Amino acid sequence: MPYVNIQVTREGVTREQKARLIDGVTTLLAEVLGKDPNTTFVVIEEVALENWGVGGLPVEAYRARKRPAAT
């Protein structure tokens, strides 16, 4: 009975996108691990942007950093 928790920042993820994530994760677990889709739980949590950090910074500050040029 797999349980998958997907956390995303609250930035306008649509119902359709959430439905695709739920279907895709469920399908992946069935194909890769042989898990029964009927007993696979997928929960999507939207987290306020100010409550998310990456690289030691609030996500907004992280995104605002100047990115090095790709080589």
Backbone as CSV, one residue per row, in Angstrom:
resi,resn,N_x,N_y,N_z,CA_x,CA_y,CA_z,C_x,C_y,C_z
1,MET,0.842,-1.173,0.000,0.000,0.000,0.000,0.891,1.240,0.000
2,PRO,1.361,1.677,-1.164,2.241,2.845,-1.244,1.511,4.140,-0.895
3,TYR,2.262,5.022,-0.271,1.792,6.369,0.030,2.847,7.323,-0.519
4,VAL,2.449,8.225,-1.401,3.366,9.184,-1.991,2.878,10.578,-1.641
5,ASN,3.775,11.401,-1.114,3.452,12.780,-0.773,4.242,13.691,-1.695
6,ILE,3.539,14.488,-2.468,4.159,15.444,-3.378,3.918,16.830,-2.804
7,GLN,4.993,17.566,-2.576,4.868,18.932,-2.091,5.359,19.880,-3.174
8,VAL,4.539,20.880,-3.452,4.885,21.904,-4.437,4.602,23.269,-3.827
9,THR,5.265,24.286,-4.349,4.950,25.627,-3.883,3.585,26.032,-4.427
10,ARG,2.896,26.831,-3.644,1.546,27.272,-4.013,1.667,28.370,-5.060
11,GLU,1.733,27.933,-6.315,1.917,28.882,-7.421,1.035,28.516,-8.606
12,GLY,-0.192,28.173,-8.338,-1.151,27.987,-9.417,-1.144,26.630,-10.105
13,VAL,-0.833,25.563,-9.368,-0.935,24.230,-9.954,-2.417,23.952,-10.199
14,THR,-2.757,23.574,-11.418,-4.164,23.388,-11.774,-4.677,22.002,-11.365
15,ARG,-5.985,21.854,-11.339,-6.607,20.542,-11.063,-6.133,19.510,-12.075
16,GLU,-6.039,19.927,-13.331,-5.617,19.021,-14.390,-4.177,18.552,-14.164
17,GLN,-3.303,19.466,-13.776,-1.915,19.089,-13.492,-1.841,18.121,-12.306
18,LYS,-2.626,18.394,-11.276,-2.650,17.504,-10.113,-3.158,16.118,-10.511
19,ALA,-4.196,16.079,-11.335,-4.734,14.796,-11.799,-3.680,14.022,-12.585
20,ARG,-2.908,14.722,-13.409,-1.838,14.068,-14.181,-0.751,13.529,-13.260
21,LEU,-0.389,14.299,-12.232,0.608,13.824,-11.267,0.118,12.564,-10.556
22,ILE,-1.121,12.588,-10.099,-1.683,11.432,-9.392,-1.689,10.212,-10.300
23,ASP,-2.158,10.380,-11.523,-2.195,9.268,-12.467,-0.787,8.780,-12.811
24,GLY,0.115,9.721,-13.074,1.474,9.346,-13.466,2.230,8.605,-12.379
25,VAL,2.136,9.080,-11.141,2.821,8.421,-10.023,2.220,7.039,-9.779
26,THR,0.906,6.958,-9.835,0.235,5.674,-9.635,0.658,4.666,-10.703
27,THR,0.680,5.111,-11.950,1.095,4.250,-13.065,2.546,3.817,-12.909
28,LEU,3.422,4.750,-12.540,4.837,4.442,-12.362,5.046,3.375,-11.287
29,LEU,4.367,3.508,-10.158,4.495,2.513,-9.090,3.979,1.145,-9.533
30,ALA,2.938,1.134,-10.324,2.410,-0.129,-10.838,3.398,-0.776,-11.809
31,GLU,3.961,0.037,-12.716,4.871,-0.498,-13.723,6.221,-0.916,-13.142
32,VAL,6.779,-0.112,-12.264,8.129,-0.367,-11.760,8.138,-1.352,-10.599
33,LEU,7.189,-1.202,-9.679,7.197,-2.034,-8.474,6.060,-3.043,-8.399
34,GLY,5.179,-3.026,-9.396,4.063,-3.962,-9.399,3.011,-3.661,-8.345
35,LYS,2.910,-2.395,-7.929,1.955,-2.015,-6.884,0.553,-1.869,-7.457
36,ASP,-0.424,-2.273,-6.671,-1.826,-2.203,-7.072,-2.290,-0.746,-7.062
37,PRO,-2.727,-0.209,-8.187,-3.213,1.172,-8.229,-4.375,1.434,-7.268
38,ASN,-5.161,0.409,-6.992,-6.313,0.571,-6.106,-5.930,0.799,-4.652
39,THR,-4.684,0.508,-4.314,-4.242,0.722,-2.934,-3.044,1.671,-2.876
40,THR,-2.900,2.484,-3.913,-1.835,3.490,-3.962,-2.433,4.851,-3.635
41,PHE,-1.837,5.502,-2.642,-2.312,6.812,-2.210,-1.315,7.878,-2.645
42,VAL,-1.825,8.938,-3.257,-0.997,10.066,-3.670,-1.624,11.327,-3.075
43,VAL,-0.837,12.068,-2.318,-1.304,13.302,-1.693,-0.451,14.450,-2.216
44,ILE,-1.105,15.497,-2.655,-0.400,16.683,-3.133,-0.647,17.807,-2.133
45,GLU,0.431,18.357,-1.624,0.344,19.470,-0.684,0.937,20.710,-1.323
46,GLU,0.207,21.808,-1.240,0.711,23.082,-1.733,1.229,23.880,-0.545
47,VAL,2.479,24.278,-0.621,3.149,24.989,0.463,3.313,26.453,0.059
48,ALA,2.993,27.346,0.984,3.173,28.771,0.714,4.634,29.035,0.368
49,LEU,4.866,29.886,-0.603,6.213,30.161,-1.096,7.151,30.611,0.021
50,GLU,6.635,31.389,0.963,7.491,31.877,2.055,7.863,30.773,3.044
51,ASN,7.256,29.612,2.918,7.564,28.478,3.797,8.462,27.446,3.126
52,TRP,9.064,27.798,2.011,9.893,26.866,1.253,11.288,27.461,1.094
53,GLY,12.291,26.644,1.304,13.659,27.105,1.122,14.464,26.106,0.319
54,VAL,15.515,26.596,-0.309,16.419,25.746,-1.071,17.806,26.394,-1.054
55,GLY,18.806,25.578,-0.917,20.171,26.098,-0.926,20.456,27.068,0.212
56,GLY,19.766,26.912,1.326,19.976,27.779,2.470,19.272,29.119,2.385
57,LEU,18.409,29.278,1.391,17.717,30.549,1.182,16.216,30.326,1.032
58,PRO,15.408,31.340,1.385,14.000,31.273,0.995,13.939,31.150,-0.532
59,VAL,12.981,30.431,-1.031,12.949,30.125,-2.465,12.929,31.389,-3.330
60,GLU,12.252,32.439,-2.873,12.237,33.668,-3.673,13.641,34.276,-3.792
61,ALA,14.403,34.253,-2.713,15.780,34.763,-2.755,16.655,33.856,-3.616
62,TYR,16.441,32.550,-3.516,17.205,31.598,-4.323,16.962,31.847,-5.815
63,ARG,15.708,32.052,-6.174,15.374,32.303,-7.580,15.927,33.632,-8.072
64,ALA,16.037,34.609,-7.187,16.488,35.939,-7.558,18.003,36.020,-7.763
65,ARG,18.741,35.028,-7.255,20.201,35.042,-7.434,20.539,35.053,-8.907
66,LYS,21.619,35.716,-9.209,22.072,35.712,-10.612,22.632,34.329,-10.905
67,ARG,22.132,33.725,-11.903,22.573,32.392,-12.306,23.797,32.502,-13.209
68,PRO,24.786,31.624,-13.012,25.964,31.646,-13.899,25.561,31.241,-15.323
69,ALA,26.249,31.773,-16.285,25.978,31.447,-17.691,26.314,29.987,-17.944
70,ALA,25.471,29.335,-18.739,25.693,27.933,-19.106,26.861,27.847,-20.087
71,THR,27.657,26.799,-19.935,28.789,26.637,-20.863,28.575,25.449,-21.751
